[in-house]
Amino acid sequence: MNTTPLLPTRRQALQSIGCGFGYLAAGAMARREAEAAVANPLLPKTPHVVPRAKRVIFLFMQGGPSHVDMFDYKPLLAKDNGKLRRFDDARVLANTKEIKEHRVFKSRWRFRQYGDCGQHVSELFPHIAQHVDDLCFLKGMHTEGVAHGPSTLFMHTGSINLVWPSVGSWLLYGLGSENENLPGFVTIQPSMGNGGPRNYSNAFLPAVYQGTPVGRAGVSAEVAKIQNLSNELLSVGEQQEQFELLRALNAEQLSRRPGDQELEAVINSYELAWRMQKHAPDVLDLSNEPEHIRKMYGIGEKGTDDYGRECLMARRLAESGVRYIQVNYGDNTNNPRWDQHSNIQEHATHAFNTDKPVAGLLSDLKQRGLLEDTLIWWGGEFGRTPYAQNNGTGRDHNPDGFTVFLAGGGVKPGFSYGATDEYGHHAVERKVHMHDLHATLLHLLGLDHERLTYRYAGRGFRLTDIHGRVVRDIFA
């Protein structure tokens, strides 16, 4: 019997070879997809726990707004106004090593109860007061640092004296981005003081996780934009050819230096910048918003125009998939806006400038259905003392007790958690440290603060270091 196998026909040979080519093509495509996943660390990632929110808008009140003049009503301040009392103040103790007597200083503004929840709000915030049934107040806050620089850094990074990643960078590292055409972390009108770029830095995390500044403090929000998004010298076609050449050169470089995180970050930034040229200008352009929406934010009105533009920009970024948006109310001076040591009456100016814009943002997010999965965080780096500084008409820094509020994103609406003492000086009930707030924010976004770690210099780091607890009592 002839056992020599029959030669395949021409049709059979082509079929077999065709399958082989198909296999090779499929393998190449799979390899490219795998390489893309490695090269693009901003792709969405699986959360640790079921998230209650998708994004954060942080309304940063730089300088230490006075909780006892805003949301933490203390009748004893009025009753004992002018009396000398001993206050064991951390800032005074740090400077003098002794407990001193200070003159109790009542609030200049009347308080009223608002909403079904009966939350007290002073006349500083008539617009925010209309939203108390959507807000969750944390009145037992306390933090580290007695000066603006350390406390501001601690609020943003969880560290006072080390260069650590900011909250937004940790979120982007843990969850990736929802929109490949925009940065995942944006800070609007950031200040150059009290930490400056460190407040939106990636630190030792890969560079791709750093925040993107839009504008800067001290410059009108009307001209705030991401720099160098357009090129008037080249046509779109010429820019496309230039970009494709750059992409080919970058790919060749990366093939020679696999695993180079800095190079990968640079390549990702080039590619993101190219995509942003087509998408970011429209997102940051507020001119196509209806007039009634612009009025809701106070745009076009004296005092409220600047922060109103920032808040409206934040809403547009949020609905476009930006993960973490910081909306700064500050400046580049040594005395931040809310920092009234000698004239607390100036709080009225800053409250007016921010009240309507913040209320407009809350209304706008709610009517668009975005408040349900957007977590709003309002607050400063610390509060202020219940006594008059140097027997004058201002208040000193107070990191031992202050108030922030949250809204949306899975927190209880119309709820108040924690308390300060009868003067509003120290947090005494259901205290929440800044580490606890960070842990809670991460959890609401779907991240376990103890599992969100990064190995650097032989040690595992996390936003909350070895501290922090999730404040589950505020979850809806």
N, C-alpha and C positions, 0 to 999 in steps of 0.2 A: 504493500500500500504506500502511495506517495504521501509523506507527511509534510512536505514543503508547503507552508501557508500560502494561500493565494494572495497576490499583490492587490492592494486596495484599488478600487476604481478611482478615476479622477474625481467623481462626485464625492465619494467617501473621504478622499484625502482632503478636499476643500472643506468638507463639513468638520473634520477633526481639527484641521488647522484653524478654522474659523472659531471653534470653541476655545482653542488655546489662546488665540488673540483676544477673544472676549474675556477670558480669565485674566490675562495680563492687564487688560484695560481696567477690569474691575479691581484688580489688586492695586493698580496705580491710583485709582480714584480713592480707594479705601486708605491708601498710604497718605494721599494728600489731605484727606479729611482728618486723619490722625495727627498729621503735622500741623494742620490748621488749629486743631484743638489745643495742642501743646503751645503753639505760637500765639494764641489768643486767649490769655487768661481771663478776659472779661466776659467770656461766654457764661450764660446763666448756670448756676450751680444748685445742687440739691440742698435745701435747708436741713438743719438738724431736727427741728420740730415743726409742727404745722404753723405757718406764719399767720399772724392776725393783721399785719400791714405789709405793704409792698415797698414803701418809701417813707422818708422822713423829711419834713421841712422844719428846720431849726431857726426860730426867730430870736436871734442873739441880741440882747439888750446890754450893750457893753458899758461897764462902769459901776454896776451894782445898784439896780433900782430898789427903792425902799419898800419892802413888803408891808411895813406897818402904816404906810401911807396909801396902800393900793388894795390889797386883798386880805390882809391879816388884821382884822378889826380888834383893837384892844382898848376897851372902855377905861381901864385903869390908867392909861397914858393921859387921858383928859382929867381924870379925878386927881391924879398926883402931879399934874403939870407944874413945873417949877420947883418941885421938891428935890432935895438931894438924896440919892440912893447909891448904895455900893454895888457896882457892877464888875464882876470878874471877867473883864473883856480880854480876849486872846491877843488883840493887837496892842492894848496898853500893857498887858503883862509881858509881852515880848520886848517892849521898849523900856519899861520901868521896873519890872519884876514885883509889882505891888498892885493890890486892888484899891481902886480909887472911888471916890464919890463923884457922881455926875448928876447934872440937872435933868430930870425927866422932861421929855419934850413931846407934847401932844401933836397929833397930826393937824396940818393946816386945812385938811379937806374933810368934808362930811361923808359919812358912810350910809348906804342904804342896802336893804336886802332886795335881791332880784330873783326872778324865775321861780319855778316850782320848788327848786332845791333850797331857796332862801339864802343863797350865797351873798355875803357882804362884799360890796365893791365901793370904792370911794368915787367921788365925783370926778376924779382924774380920768376915768375910763367909761364914759356914758355909752359908747358903742360896743365895746367888749362886754359890758354888763348885760347887754341884750342876748348874749350867747352863753350865759353861765350854765344853762341846762345841757349844753354840749361839752362843757369843760370838766376836766379832772384836776383838782388842785392838790399839790403836794406841799403841805405847810410845815413839814418837819424836816426840811432840807438842811444839810450841813456839809461842809467841804474842807479842803486843805488850803493853806496859804492865807495870809492876812493882807497881801498887797495885790494889785491888779495883775501884774505879770505872772506870778506863780499860780494864782487862782484861775486865771484865764487859760493858761497852759493846762492846768489840771482838768478843767472842764472839757477841753478839747481833746486831750490825749491820755488822761488818767495818770499823768506824771508831772511833778514839779521841776525836778532838776535833771531829767534825762530826756534825750531826744527820742520820743516814741511816736508811733503812727497816730494820726487823728481818728476820731470816731468814724468819719466818712470813709477813710481809707480801709479801716477794718471791715466795714460793711461791704465795700466793693470787693475786698479780698475774699470775704466769706460767701457772698451771693452772686458776684458778677454783675453785669449790666443788663438792663431790660431793652436797651436801644443801642444797636451797633453804630448808629450815626451821630450819637452825642456822647459827651463824657458822662460817666456814671456818677460823678461827684463834682458838684459845682458850688462855689462860694461867691456870693454876690456882694460887691463893694466891701471887700475885707480891709481891715485896718492893718497898717504896717507896724503898729506898736504892740506892746504886751504879747510878744510871741510872734507876731507877724506871720510870715509864711509857715512857720512851724505849726500854726493852728489848722492848716489844711495839708500838712506834709504827709508823705508816705513813710518817712524816716527809713527804717531798715527793711520795710516791705518792698517788693519790686516796684520800680519807678512808675509802672503803669497804673498804680493805685493812688497816685497823688491827686489832689483836688485841682480843678481848673478855675482860676479866678476870672470873674466878669466884672470889669471896672475896678475901682478902688475907693476907699473912704476918702472923703474930701473933694471928690469929683462928682458932678451931677450924674444921677442915674439915667438921665435922658441920653447921655452919650456912652453909657456903659455897654461894652461889647467885648467879644473875644477878638483879640488882636490878629491881624494878618489873615483874615478869612477870604479875602478877595485879591485877585491879581488883575489889575487893569492893563498890564503890559502884554499879556499873552491871551490868545483866543482860547476858548474851551477845548478845542481840538488839540492845540499846541500844548496846553496844560496836561491833557490826557496822555499825549505821547511822552511828555517829560516824566509824568508819574509812572508810566509803564516801564520806562528805562530805569528809574530809581528803584522800582519794585524788583526788577531783574538783578540789579546790582546788590540790593539788600539780600535777596535770596542766595546769591553766590557767597556773600560774606557770611551769612548764617550757616551755610553748609560747611564752611571752613571752621566755624566756631560754634558748634552745637552746644546748647545749654547755657550760652552767655545771656544772662537775664537782662543786663543793661542794653545789649544790642537788640534783644527781642523787644524791650520796652521802647527803644527809639523807633524800630520798624513799626510797631503798633501805633505809636504816636503819629508817624507820618501817614499811615493808612487811615487812622481815625480823622486826622486833619483834612485829608482829601474828601472823605465822606461828609465831614462837617461843613465844608464849603457849600454844599448843595442844600443842607438841611438847617444848620444852626441860624443863619440870618433870618429865616422866616419865623423860627421859634422865638427869637429875641426881639422881633419887630412887633411893637405893641400898637402900631398905627391902625391895624386892621381889626382891633377890638371895638365892639359897639360902644357908643358914647355912654350908655347907661352902665356898662360894666366899668368903664374908666372912672365914672363918677362914684361908683360903689367903693373904689379904692382911694378916692380923694385925689386922683390925678387931675392936674390943672388947677388945683387949689393951693393957696399959700400955706406952707408948712407941711402939708401931707403929700405933696406931689412926689417928692423924692422917694420916700419909703413906700408910697403907693405903687410906684413903678417897680420897685424891687419885689414887692409881694405879688404883683400881677405876673411879673417875669417868672417868679417861683411857681405859680400855678401852671403856666405854660410849659415849664420844664418838667413839672410833675406829671402832667398828662401826656408828655412825650416820652416818659419812661426813665427819667433821671432818678437814680436811687436815693441820693442824699443831696439836699439843697440847703445851704445855709444863707439866711437873709440877715445881713449885719446892719444894726443901727449903731454906728460908731464914727470915730474920726481918727485922725493921725496925731492928735495932740497928747501931751503927757497927762492931761486930765480928761478922761473919757466922758461922754455926754451925760450919763446918769450919775456922775461922781460929784455930788454936791456936799462938800465938807463945810461950806460957810453960808450957803443959801439954798435950802431945800426947796424954796419956792420955784426954782428953775425946773423942778420935776414937771411942773405944769406945761412948760414948753415942749418937753420931750414926750410927755404923755399925749399931748395934742397931736404931735407929728406922727405918732405910731398907732394911736387908738383906732381911727377910722380905717387905715390900711389893713390892720390885723383883722378887724371885724369884717371888712370886705373880703379878705381871703377866706375866712371861715364860711361866710355866706356863699361865696362862689364855689368853693369845694363841695359844700353840702348840696347845692342845687344841681351840680353836675354828677353827683354820686361818687365823687372822689374822696370825700372825707372818711368813708367807711374803710378804705384801705390805705389812707395817708395818715401818718402819725405826725401831729403838730406838737412841737416842743417850744414853749416860750419861757425865757428866763435869762438871767445874768450870771456872772461868776460868783456872786455872793449877794447878801442883803445889806441892810444898814442898821445902825444901832437905834435903840429906843430913846436914847438920851441925846442932848445937844452937845456936839463936839466943842470943847473949850468954852462951854457956856454960851455958845454963839447961836446961829440960826441954821446950822446944817447938821448932818449926821455922819459918823465915821463908818468904816467898813465893818461888816459883820458876817464872818463865815460860819458862825455857830448856829444860826437859825435864819431861814429865809423861805420864800415861796417860789415855785415854778408852776406852770400849768401845762397839761397835755390835752389833746383832743383827737377824736377819731381813732383809727388804727387799733381798735380792740380794747380801749380803756373805758372805764365806766363814765358815762356822761352825768353831769350834775352831781358830782361826787367830790368830797373833800377828805383827804387822808393826812393824818399827822397833825401835830400842833406844837407851837412854841409856848414858852411860859407866859405868865399873865402880863408881862411887859413886851413880849415879842422878841426877847433877847436870845434865848437858847432853845433849840429843838428838844422837846422833852417827851413827846408821845409819838409812837410809830415813826421813829426817826428814819430818814432816808439819806444815806451818804451818797456823794456823787458817784462812787463806785457802784452803789446799788442801782442808781438811776441808769448808768451805762449798761449794767447787766440786764435790766428790765427792758431798755430800748432794744438791745440785741435780741432778747427773747421774743419780743413782739414782732420782730422782723423774721423770726424763725431760726435764730442762732443761739446755741448754748455757749454762754460766755466762758465756761470752763473747757470747752472743746475747740473753741476758736483760737488756735495757737499758731505761732510761727517760730521755727527754730532759727536762732541767730546767736553767733558767738558762743556756741556750746550750750545755750540755754533756751528753753521754751518760753516765749513771751505771749502775753494776752493783754487786751485792753484793760481788764480789771486786775491785772497782776495776780496776787494770791488772795484777793479780797472779792467783795461783791456778793449780793444775794438778789434774787429776782423778787420783786414786790408783787406777788400774785394777787393780793387783795384789791388791787386797782383794775384787774382785768374784768372786762364785761362778761 
